[in-house]
Amino acid sequence: MKKVELYTSPLCGFCHAAKRLLKSKGVKFSETNVLAQPGKKAEMIKRANGGRTVPQIFIGDKHVGGCDELHALERAGKLDGMLAA
């Protein structure tokens, strides 16, 4: 399975929804809390090509986007293929 990374905030409902989806699929992921680590927000914005909202989700070296994009991939049946090694 590819490495999955999320930039999140504990107050973000979309972050919780994205994590719920990944957990329901048994996906392990690393999480960076941009409120607890404010220096990481600039890193997130750069990696996400200017994306400033959380969550910002990365699968392997690909920027997926946010929660809506993650769920759209799942509905389209494409998420499992992206996660596969």
N, C-alpha and C positions, 0 to 999 in steps of 0.2 A: 504494500500500500504506500502511496506517495505521502510525503510529509505535508501536513495540513497546519497552517498558521492563521491565527485570528488576532486582530487588534480589537480590543473591546473596552467597554466601560461597565462597571457594575450596575449603573443606573439605567442601562439601555435595554429596553424590551426586545428590540430587534437582535441584539447580541445574544440574549437568552434564547430566543427562538432559533437562531442559527445553531447554537450549541446543542439545543434539544434535538434538532434534526440530525446532527452529526452523531450525537450519543445514541440515538435510536438506531443508527446504522452500524454501531459498534466502532466508529471511527475515533481514533486517538488523535488529539490535536494539542498544539502548544498555544498558549494564550498570553498576550501581552496587554496588561491593563494600562491604558494611556493616562488614566487619572493618577494611578499610583506611581507611574514612571513617566512623568511629563516629557522627558527628553526623547522618549520613543515616538511621540506624536509626529515630530518632524521626519523621523525615519519612515513612519507609516505613510505620510503624505507623499514623500518621494517615491516609495515603492508602489504606491497606488496611483501614480501619475496625477497627483493633485487631489485625490479623494480625501476629504477632511472629516467625513462622518464615520461613525463606527456602527457596525463592524466593518472591517476590511478583511477579506478572506483570500488566502493564497493556498492553492493546491499545487504542490511541486513548485515549479518556477512560474506558474501562471497566476495572474491576478484575476480572481473570480468576480470581485465586486463586493456587494453587501448581502444582507439577508434575502432580499427579494430575488437577486440573481441566483443565489444558492438554491432557493426553493424552486425557481424556474427551471434550473438544471435538473432537479429531482423530478418535477412534473413531466419534463420532456424525456425522461429516462436516460439522461446523459451523465448524471452525477457518478454513478457506479463506475462507468468507464473512465472518468477522469481520476477517480480515486485509485483504480487498479494500478499495480506496479508495472 
